[in-house]
């Protein structure tokens, strides 16, 4: 199924399902004779989170914004939710679209996947914006660092918590949207959040709605994420990186220490703080501000 979305320049963005080997990925894109920016959403997200950002880029850049496997309208296979699996999907997507170079803007899991792409295909990535991939979950550069036995025990506790999460069901899409709206801090809600949440549930055969991000997908991604060591990826990078820590992340000494270790492995990087930024949600919370920050960084590295 193909949908057309007029952009602010009078052109058209296409949204369609694209077959990649054994999986179909939903992607919205507009490819012209311009540098390409690839937007990668966070865990549990969808491509609609970028609606307040894309409008700032589409005049000067070609745009690609996919739903990852297991997310949004894309296929949800039984397995394959390591960040490297998702990175390979996106690499195949770029090949399908004949993209030779791109800038990547990644949010949380999207930053992790972008990092994997940039490490595996350094010739492809001109710059990387990381709003995420700032620390490991366990170990020396992780939030939890203990003995091997302590780490094993902690993982077992977390596995139980993952198994207890219920797949919520909603009578209508509006019920879900209003529930999420009520969770947001007062004053945060805007049209960007509305577009995101309206596309974050799927209708079941009985007419009711549940999350696009199924528990089995979430569980596999998280458990595989636990063993990821981001320093192994950063060592392989050749492109400039912009880190965008949230207020909460910047205030965390463990995360700051991890970020210091990762940046020591890089040749060219910047760290920019957006005031009051909330992790992952900042792209909808403060789209103009954070969009300008990302665009300014990318414009510096268009000639690489």
C-alpha positions as a Markdown table, in Angstrom:
| # | Residue | x | y | z |
|---|---|---|---|---|
| 1 | Unk | 0.0 | 0.0 | 0.0 |
| 2 | Unk | 1.4 | 3.4 | -1.0 |
| 3 | Unk | 0.3 | 6.8 | 0.5 |
| 4 | Unk | 1.4 | 10.2 | -0.7 |
| 5 | Unk | 2.0 | 13.1 | 1.8 |
| 6 | Unk | 2.4 | 16.6 | 0.4 |
| 7 | Unk | 5.3 | 18.4 | 2.0 |
| 8 | Unk | 5.8 | 22.1 | 2.7 |
| 9 | Unk | 7.7 | 22.7 | -0.5 |
| 10 | Unk | 4.8 | 21.4 | -2.7 |
| 11 | Unk | 6.5 | 18.1 | -3.3 |
| 12 | Unk | 5.4 | 14.7 | -2.2 |
| 13 | Unk | 6.6 | 12.2 | 0.3 |
| 14 | Unk | 5.8 | 8.5 | -0.4 |
| 15 | Unk | 4.9 | 6.1 | 2.4 |
| 16 | Unk | 5.0 | 2.4 | 1.4 |
| 17 | Unk | 5.9 | -1.1 | 2.5 |
| 18 | Unk | 9.2 | -2.2 | 0.9 |
| 19 | Unk | 10.2 | -5.9 | 0.6 |
| 20 | Unk | 13.7 | -6.6 | 1.9 |
| 21 | Unk | 14.8 | -10.2 | 1.7 |
| 22 | Unk | 12.4 | -11.9 | 4.2 |
| 23 | Unk | 10.7 | -8.8 | 5.7 |
| 24 | Unk | 8.6 | -5.8 | 4.7 |
| 25 | Unk | 9.5 | -2.4 | 6.2 |
| 26 | Unk | 7.2 | 0.6 | 6.2 |
| 27 | Unk | 9.0 | 3.8 | 5.2 |
| 28 | Unk | 8.1 | 7.3 | 4.4 |
| 29 | Unk | 10.6 | 9.1 | 2.0 |
| 30 | Unk | 11.2 | 11.8 | -0.5 |
| 31 | Unk | 14.3 | 11.3 | -2.6 |
| 32 | Unk | 15.6 | 14.1 | -4.8 |
| 33 | Unk | 19.0 | 15.4 | -5.8 |
| 34 | Unk | 19.8 | 16.5 | -2.3 |
| 35 | Unk | 21.8 | 15.0 | 0.6 |
| 36 | Unk | 19.9 | 12.3 | 2.4 |
| 37 | Unk | 18.9 | 12.4 | 6.1 |
| 38 | Unk | 17.8 | 9.1 | 7.6 |
| 39 | Unk | 15.6 | 9.4 | 10.7 |
| 40 | Unk | 15.5 | 6.4 | 13.1 |
| 41 | Unk | 12.9 | 6.3 | 15.9 |
| 42 | Unk | 13.1 | 5.0 | 19.4 |
| 43 | Unk | 12.1 | 1.6 | 20.9 |
| 44 | Unk | 8.4 | 1.4 | 20.9 |
| 45 | Unk | 8.1 | 4.3 | 18.5 |
| 46 | Unk | 7.2 | 4.9 | 14.9 |
| 47 | Unk | 8.1 | 7.1 | 12.0 |
| 48 | Unk | 5.4 | 9.7 | 12.9 |
| 49 | Unk | 7.5 | 10.9 | 15.8 |
| 50 | Unk | 9.5 | 13.0 | 13.2 |
| 51 | Unk | 6.6 | 15.0 | 11.8 |
| 52 | Unk | 7.7 | 18.2 | 13.6 |
| 53 | Unk | 11.3 | 17.6 | 12.5 |
| 54 | Unk | 11.0 | 16.6 | 8.9 |
| 55 | Unk | 9.4 | 19.9 | 7.9 |
| 56 | Unk | 12.6 | 21.7 | 8.9 |
| 57 | Unk | 14.8 | 19.5 | 6.7 |
| 58 | Unk | 12.8 | 18.8 | 3.5 |
| 59 | Unk | 13.7 | 22.0 | 1.7 |
| 60 | Unk | 17.4 | 21.1 | 1.7 |
| 61 | Unk | 17.5 | 17.4 | 2.2 |
| 62 | Unk | 16.0 | 14.1 | 0.9 |
| 63 | Unk | 14.2 | 12.3 | 3.7 |
| 64 | Unk | 14.0 | 8.7 | 4.7 |
| 65 | Unk | 12.0 | 7.7 | 7.9 |
| 66 | Unk | 11.3 | 4.0 | 8.4 |
| 67 | Unk | 9.4 | 2.0 | 11.0 |
| 68 | Unk | 11.8 | -0.6 | 12.3 |
| 69 | Unk | 10.9 | -4.3 | 12.2 |
| 70 | Unk | 8.5 | -5.0 | 15.0 |
| 71 | Unk | 7.3 | -1.4 | 15.1 |
| 72 | Unk | 4.6 | 0.7 | 13.5 |
| 73 | Unk | 3.3 | -0.7 | 10.2 |
| 74 | Unk | 6.4 | -2.8 | 9.5 |
| 75 | Unk | 6.5 | -6.6 | 9.7 |
| 76 | Unk | 6.8 | -8.2 | 13.2 |
| 77 | Unk | 8.8 | -11.4 | 12.7 |
| 78 | Unk | 9.2 | -13.8 | 15.6 |
| 79 | Unk | 12.9 | -12.9 | 16.1 |
| 80 | Unk | 15.7 | -10.7 | 14.9 |
| 81 | Unk | 15.6 | -7.7 | 17.3 |
| 82 | Unk | 19.3 | -7.2 | 18.1 |
| 83 | Unk | 20.3 | -3.7 | 17.0 |
| 84 | Unk | 22.6 | -5.3 | 14.4 |
| 85 | Unk | 19.5 | -7.1 | 12.9 |
| 86 | Unk | 17.6 | -3.8 | 12.6 |
| 87 | Unk | 20.7 | -2.1 | 11.3 |
| 88 | Unk | 21.0 | -4.6 | 8.5 |
| 89 | Unk | 17.3 | -4.0 | 7.6 |
| 90 | Unk | 18.0 | -0.3 | 7.2 |
| 91 | Unk | 21.2 | -1.0 | 5.2 |
| 92 | Unk | 19.2 | -3.1 | 2.8 |
| 93 | Unk | 16.6 | -0.4 | 2.6 |
| 94 | Unk | 19.2 | 2.2 | 1.7 |
| 95 | Unk | 20.5 | -0.1 | -1.0 |
| 96 | Unk | 17.0 | -0.6 | -2.3 |
| 97 | Unk | 16.6 | 3.2 | -2.5 |
| 98 | Unk | 20.0 | 3.5 | -4.2 |
| 99 | Unk | 21.4 | 5.7 | -1.3 |
| 100 | Unk | 25.2 | 6.0 | -1.4 |
| 101 | Unk | 25.6 | 8.4 | 1.5 |
| 102 | Unk | 23.4 | 9.7 | 4.3 |
| 103 | Unk | 23.3 | 11.6 | 7.6 |
| 104 | Unk | 21.6 | 9.7 | 10.4 |
| 105 | Unk | 19.5 | 11.2 | 13.2 |
| 106 | Unk | 18.7 | 8.5 | 15.8 |
| 107 | Unk | 16.6 | 8.6 | 18.9 |
| 108 | Unk | 17.4 | 6.1 | 21.7 |
| 109 | Unk | 17.2 | 2.7 | 20.0 |
| 110 | Unk | 17.4 | 4.6 | 16.7 |
| 111 | Unk | 20.8 | 6.0 | 17.8 |
| 112 | Unk | 21.9 | 2.5 | 18.7 |
| 113 | Unk | 20.9 | 1.2 | 15.3 |
| 114 | Unk | 22.5 | 4.2 | 13.6 |
| 115 | Unk | 25.7 | 3.6 | 15.5 |
| 116 | Unk | 25.7 | 0.0 | 14.2 |
| 117 | Unk | 25.2 | 1.1 | 10.6 |
| 118 | Unk | 28.0 | 3.7 | 10.9 |
| 119 | Unk | 30.4 | 1.1 | 12.4 |
| 120 | Unk | 29.6 | -1.6 | 9.8 |
| 121 | Unk | 29.4 | 0.7 | 6.8 |
| 122 | Unk | 31.6 | 3.7 | 7.5 |
| 123 | Unk | 31.6 | 4.7 | 3.8 |
| 124 | Unk | 27.9 | 5.2 | 3.9 |
| 125 | Unk | 27.4 | 7.6 | 6.9 |
| 126 | Unk | 28.5 | 11.2 | 6.7 |
| 127 | Unk | 27.4 | 12.2 | 10.2 |
| 128 | Unk | 25.5 | 10.7 | 13.1 |
| 129 | Unk | 23.3 | 12.5 | 15.6 |
| 130 | Unk | 23.0 | 10.3 | 18.8 |
| 131 | Unk | 20.1 | 11.1 | 21.1 |
| 132 | Unk | 20.9 | 7.8 | 22.9 |
| 133 | Unk | 23.6 | 5.1 | 22.8 |
| 134 | Unk | 25.3 | 7.0 | 25.7 |
| 135 | Unk | 25.9 | 4.1 | 28.0 |
| 136 | Unk | 25.8 | 0.3 | 28.3 |
| 137 | Unk | 23.3 | -1.4 | 30.5 |
| 138 | Unk | 25.8 | -3.6 | 32.4 |
| 139 | Unk | 29.5 | -3.6 | 33.0 |
| 140 | Unk | 32.3 | -1.0 | 33.2 |
| 141 | Unk | 30.4 | 1.6 | 31.1 |
| 142 | Unk | 27.0 | 0.5 | 32.3 |
| 143 | Unk | 24.3 | 1.7 | 34.7 |
| 144 | Unk | 24.8 | -1.5 | 36.7 |
| 145 | Unk | 28.4 | -2.7 | 37.3 |
| 146 | Unk | 29.0 | -5.6 | 39.7 |
| 147 | Unk | 30.5 | -9.1 | 39.8 |
| 148 | Unk | 29.5 | -11.6 | 37.2 |
| 149 | Unk | 27.2 | -13.2 | 39.7 |
| 150 | Unk | 25.5 | -9.9 | 40.6 |
| 151 | Unk | 24.9 | -9.1 | 36.9 |
| 152 | Unk | 23.4 | -12.5 | 36.3 |
| 153 | Unk | 21.1 | -12.1 | 39.3 |
| 154 | Unk | 20.1 | -8.6 | 38.1 |
| 155 | Unk | 19.2 | -9.9 | 34.7 |
| 156 | Unk | 17.1 | -12.6 | 36.2 |
| 157 | Unk | 15.1 | -10.1 | 38.2 |
| 158 | Unk | 14.6 | -7.9 | 35.1 |
| 159 | Unk | 13.5 | -11.0 | 33.0 |
| 160 | Unk | 10.7 | -11.6 | 35.6 |
| 161 | Unk | 9.6 | -8.0 | 35.3 |
| 162 | Unk | 9.6 | -8.2 | 31.5 |
| 163 | Unk | 7.4 | -11.3 | 31.6 |
| 164 | Unk | 4.9 | -9.6 | 33.9 |
| 165 | Unk | 4.2 | -6.8 | 31.4 |
| 166 | Unk | 0.7 | -7.1 | 30.0 |
| 167 | Unk | -0.4 | -6.4 | 26.4 |
| 168 | Unk | -2.9 | -3.6 | 26.9 |
| 169 | Unk | -6.1 | -3.6 | 25.0 |
| 170 | Unk | -8.2 | -0.5 | 24.1 |
| 171 | Unk | -11.8 | -0.3 | 22.9 |
| 172 | Unk | -10.9 | 2.6 | 20.6 |
| 173 | Unk | -7.8 | 4.3 | 19.4 |
| 174 | Unk | -9.0 | 7.5 | 21.1 |
| 175 | Unk | -9.0 | 5.8 | 24.4 |
| 176 | Unk | -5.3 | 4.9 | 24.0 |
| 177 | Unk | -4.4 | 8.4 | 22.9 |
| 178 | Unk | -6.2 | 10.1 | 25.8 |
| 179 | Unk | -4.5 | 7.7 | 28.2 |
| 180 | Unk | -1.1 | 8.6 | 26.9 |
| 181 | Unk | -2.0 | 12.3 | 26.9 |
| 182 | Unk | -2.9 | 12.1 | 30.6 |
| 183 | Unk | 0.6 | 10.6 | 31.4 |
| 184 | Unk | 2.4 | 13.6 | 29.9 |
| 185 | Unk | 3.5 | 16.4 | 32.1 |
| 186 | Unk | 1.2 | 19.4 | 32.0 |
| 187 | Unk | 2.0 | 21.6 | 29.0 |
| 188 | Unk | 3.9 | 19.0 | 27.0 |
| 189 | Unk | 1.0 | 17.9 | 24.7 |
| 190 | Unk | 1.1 | 19.1 | 21.1 |
| 191 | Unk | 0.2 | 18.0 | 17.6 |
| 192 | Unk | 3.5 | 16.1 | 17.3 |
| 193 | Unk | 2.6 | 13.8 | 20.2 |
| 194 | Unk | -0.9 | 13.4 | 18.7 |
| 195 | Unk | 0.5 | 12.2 | 15.3 |
| 196 | Unk | 2.8 | 9.8 | 17.1 |
| 197 | Unk | 0.3 | 8.2 | 19.5 |
| 198 | Unk | -2.4 | 7.9 | 16.8 |
| 199 | Unk | 0.0 | 5.6 | 14.9 |
| 200 | Unk | 1.2 | 3.6 | 17.9 |
| 201 | Unk | -1.6 | 1.1 | 18.2 |
| 202 | Unk | -2.9 | -1.5 | 15.7 |
| 203 | Unk | -6.4 | -2.9 | 15.3 |
| 204 | Unk | -7.0 | -6.5 | 16.2 |
| 205 | Unk | -9.4 | -8.9 | 14.4 |
| 206 | Unk | -12.0 | -8.3 | 17.1 |
| 207 | Unk | -12.0 | -4.6 | 16.4 |
| 208 | Unk | -10.1 | -3.6 | 19.5 |
| 209 | Unk | -6.7 | -2.0 | 19.6 |
| 210 | Unk | -3.3 | -3.0 | 21.1 |
| 211 | Unk | 0.3 | -1.7 | 20.9 |
| 212 | Unk | 2.1 | -2.0 | 17.6 |
| 213 | Unk | 5.1 | -2.8 | 19.8 |
| 214 | Unk | 4.3 | -6.3 | 21.0 |
| 215 | Unk | 5.7 | -7.6 | 24.3 |
| 216 | Unk | 7.6 | -10.4 | 22.5 |
| 217 | Unk | 9.4 | -7.8 | 20.4 |
| 218 | Unk | 10.2 | -5.6 | 23.3 |
| 219 | Unk | 11.4 | -8.5 | 25.4 |
| 220 | Unk | 13.9 | -9.8 | 22.8 |
| 221 | Unk | 15.2 | -6.3 | 22.0 |
| 222 | Unk | 15.8 | -5.5 | 25.7 |
| 223 | Unk | 17.4 | -8.8 | 26.5 |
| 224 | Unk | 19.8 | -8.5 | 23.6 |
| 225 | Unk | 20.5 | -4.9 | 24.4 |
| 226 | Unk | 21.8 | -5.9 | 27.8 |
| 227 | Unk | 24.9 | -7.5 | 26.3 |
| 228 | Unk | 25.7 | -4.7 | 23.8 |
| 229 | Unk | 29.0 | -2.9 | 24.4 |
| 230 | Unk | 28.8 | 0.4 | 22.6 |
| 231 | Unk | 32.6 | 1.0 | 22.9 |
| 232 | Unk | 33.1 | -1.7 | 20.4 |
| 233 | Unk | 31.0 | 0.3 | 17.8 |
| 234 | Unk | 32.6 | 3.7 | 18.6 |
| 235 | Unk | 36.0 | 2.3 | 18.0 |
| 236 | Unk | 35.0 | 1.6 | 14.4 |
| 237 | Unk | 33.5 | 5.0 | 13.6 |
| 238 | Unk | 34.9 | 7.4 | 11.0 |
| 239 | Unk | 32.1 | 10.0 | 10.9 |
| 240 | Unk | 31.5 | 13.0 | 13.2 |
| 241 | Unk | 29.0 | 12.5 | 16.0 |
| 242 | Unk | 26.7 | 14.9 | 17.8 |
| 243 | Unk | 25.5 | 13.7 | 21.2 |
| 244 | Unk | 22.3 | 15.0 | 22.6 |
| 245 | Unk | 21.9 | 13.9 | 26.3 |
| 246 | Unk | 18.7 | 14.7 | 28.0 |
| 247 | Unk | 18.6 | 16.7 | 31.2 |
| 248 | Unk | 18.2 | 13.5 | 33.3 |
| 249 | Unk | 21.1 | 11.7 | 31.5 |
| 250 | Unk | 23.4 | 14.7 | 31.9 |
| 251 | Unk | 22.7 | 14.8 | 35.6 |
| 252 | Unk | 23.6 | 11.1 | 36.0 |
| 253 | Unk | 27.3 | 10.7 | 36.9 |
| 254 | Unk | 27.5 | 7.1 | 35.6 |
| 255 | Unk | 26.2 | 8.2 | 32.2 |
| 256 | Unk | 28.5 | 11.2 | 32.1 |
| 257 | Unk | 31.4 | 8.9 | 32.9 |
| 258 | Unk | 30.3 | 6.5 | 30.1 |
| 259 | Unk | 30.0 | 9.3 | 27.6 |
| 260 | Unk | 33.5 | 10.5 | 28.5 |
| 261 | Unk | 34.8 | 7.0 | 27.8 |
| 262 | Unk | 33.0 | 6.8 | 24.5 |
| 263 | Unk | 34.0 | 10.2 | 23.2 |
| 264 | Unk | 37.7 | 9.4 | 24.0 |
| 265 | Unk | 37.4 | 6.9 | 21.1 |
| 266 | Unk | 36.3 | 9.5 | 18.6 |
| 267 | Unk | 38.1 | 11.9 | 16.3 |
| 268 | Unk | 35.3 | 14.4 | 15.8 |
| 269 | Unk | 32.3 | 14.9 | 18.1 |
| 270 | Unk | 30.2 | 17.5 | 19.8 |
| 271 | Unk | 27.9 | 17.4 | 22.8 |
| 272 | Unk | 25.0 | 19.8 | 22.9 |
| 273 | Unk | 22.4 | 20.0 | 25.7 |
| 274 | Unk | 18.9 | 21.1 | 24.9 |
| 275 | Unk | 17.4 | 22.7 | 28.0 |
| 276 | Unk | 14.6 | 20.6 | 29.6 |
| 277 | Unk | 15.0 | 17.8 | 27.0 |
| 278 | Unk | 13.2 | 14.6 | 27.8 |
| 279 | Unk | 14.9 | 11.4 | 26.5 |
| 280 | Unk | 13.4 | 10.2 | 23.2 |
| 281 | Unk | 10.3 | 12.5 | 23.5 |
| 282 | Unk | 12.4 | 15.6 | 22.9 |
| 283 | Unk | 11.8 | 15.3 | 19.2 |
| 284 | Unk | 8.1 | 15.9 | 19.8 |
| 285 | Unk | 8.5 | 18.0 | 23.0 |
| 286 | Unk | 10.8 | 20.6 | 21.5 |
| 287 | Unk | 10.8 | 19.9 | 17.7 |
| 288 | Unk | 11.9 | 23.4 | 16.5 |
| 289 | Unk | 14.8 | 23.7 | 19.0 |
| 290 | Unk | 16.2 | 20.2 | 18.7 |
| 291 | Unk | 15.6 | 20.1 | 14.9 |
| 292 | Unk | 17.7 | 23.3 | 14.5 |
| 293 | Unk | 20.5 | 21.8 | 16.6 |
| 294 | Unk | 20.5 | 18.6 | 14.5 |
| 295 | Unk | 20.3 | 20.5 | 11.2 |
| 296 | Unk | 23.1 | 22.9 | 12.2 |
| 297 | Unk | 25.4 | 19.9 | 12.9 |
| 298 | Unk | 24.5 | 18.1 | 9.7 |
| 299 | Unk | 25.1 | 21.2 | 7.6 |
| 300 | Unk | 28.7 | 21.3 | 8.9 |
| 301 | Unk | 29.4 | 17.9 | 7.4 |
| 302 | Unk | 27.7 | 17.9 | 4.1 |
| 303 | Unk | 30.9 | 17.9 | 2.1 |
| 304 | Unk | 32.4 | 14.8 | 3.6 |
